[in-house]
């Protein structure tokens, strides 16, 4: 059996056990039993359970990384609906694994992967010393943290809207500007309230 297949079986076993219990409660022995391998095989591929989790997250993130990197110029990824389409497909395809990371309060791993890969890609194009990098890093930190926070809120609300709609709203806020969208929504609320008050007076 090829190395990739063995690692994939360990990852499958990990996600299965991770759904049942937090990572601190998963033993290597139990993981090996679930995957059908011995301990020495596990340590041939991973240093510990956290290394396995990191590689499992990397594995589910790989398709989106490849698609984004294929743009070459990162600005093209941000044009039109390319970003929305790719990010939505990633979150919807790997929905269960991603939900599980949120449930285990490990969604920061997704943020780290996104920042490491996307920012690394930008640095390669601009160079490590580019004066604009600091602002780019701040924007990405803000955006990724905000998006993960909204996703966490959505899960806590027991998914009252679909994942597709939740992602559409996140992208709309991101592309439209947080304060601009907030003002527009408040204008609607106050406008409707004003109309309602006028009707009650008449």
Helices and strands as residue ranges (DSSP letters): H 3-20, G 23-25, H 28-35, H 39-45, H 49-69, H 74-77, H 82-93, H 95-103, H 108-126, H 133-156, H 163-176, H 178-201
